[in-house]
């Protein structure tokens, strides 16, 4: 199996997790990382420029890329970055930690990153540009839209549907066969027991919209 060159986009904490997974996979050689400024070496990986240097980097290394930028709010930033790099020739392979368990009959969209200890069970469909963060559990027959961030320790029971551009905070839970619409933020530790159709922020046990909480 040939080893491909790969660029890490971003130099923060999430990038460190991504770099660790890539190193363990043995499938890629990391040529460096980009960020708005030099953050110093990250786990032995050097800064090689900003995003504005992407064309020169691609021409030099003929590499693919991985997005090492996480999210703590609902934003289209990650989507815009991937589109910008794709237009410059980069491809974004799926990155899966060797310690993750991805069972049969699972589909995963390009640019999705699956970190350590994640479990994705049979029949699940994951969109493009997603983050399945450390120790999250995605049970059977779930559907996850594009650019969704599943934070560490999240649990989705069977048959859950998540719309595009959602963020599920650390330790959030969704019971079986519930759906969450696009552009929703589910707070850390929240438990979703009913369908969520409107975009917004939902917190608590059971999860309720923040405006409802303040009434």
Buried (B, 14 or more C-beta within 10 A) or exposed (E): EEEEBBBBBBBBEBBBBBBBBBBEEEBBEBBBBBBEEEBEEBEEBEBBBEBEEBEEBBEEBEBBBBBBBBBEEBBEEBBEBBEBBBEBBBEBBBBBBEBBEBEEEBEBBEBBBBBBBBBBBEBBBBBBBBBBBBBBBBBBBBBBBBBBBBBBBBBBBBBBBBBBBBBBBBBBBBBEEBBBBBBBBBBBBBBBEEEBEEBBBBBBEEBBBEEEEEE
